[in-house]
Amino acid sequence: MALTSRASASWTGNLTGGSGTASLDSSKLATFDISWKARTEEHGGTTNPEELIGLAHASCYSMAFSNVLDKNGTPPTRIDTVAEVTFDPTVPAISGVHLTVQAQVEGLEDEDFQRLAEAAKEGCPVSKALTGTEITLSASLV
């Protein structure tokens, strides 16, 4: 059965001087301040769509990689993923995502680890949603 998750945003003012909020409506876990300045200059306690996409991508990739490793018969002890999402305001567009993953997995050689990490990147639903954006990966066993 499909599950639909809901988030919302509210904006006041023009693009560069305005501000807003973004809310995780389904879980009701958080509401974040958002601004153009947080996309182009500094975060300063305010988030932006790219940081939220990074959060979604890092968590989705960790789950996908866990599943790929488990299906390989080498379930992970731990997976830590960072997603760096780059926004180019001159276009404006997201110009790329770089995933950095460190995982503790027993009984797996690095060559197989790299192959499985790449397979998880390709199979991750958020990676698929970002088709058309360059996604790079650095993966290491710890």
Stockholm file with secondary structure:
# STOCKHOLM 1.0

chainA/1-142         MALTSRASASWTGNLTGGSGTASLDSSKLATFDISWKARTEEHGGTTNPEELIGLAHASCYSMAFSNVLDKNGTPPTRIDTVAEVTFDPTVPAISGVHLTVQAQVEGLEDEDFQRLAEAAKEGCPVSKALTGTEITLSASLV
#=GR chainA/1-142 SS CCCCCCEEEEEESCTTTCEEEEEETTTCCCEEEEESHHHHTCCTTCBCHHHHHHHHHHHHHHHHHHHHHHHTTCCEEEEEEEEEEEEETTTTEEEEEEEEEEEEETTCCHHHHHHHHHHHHHHCHHHHHTTTSCEEEEEEEC
#=GC SS_cons         CCCCCCEEEEEESCTTTCEEEEEETTTCCCEEEEESHHHHTCCTTCBCHHHHHHHHHHHHHHHHHHHHHHHTTCCEEEEEEEEEEEEETTTTEEEEEEEEEEEEETTCCHHHHHHHHHHHHHHCHHHHHTTTSCEEEEEEEC
//
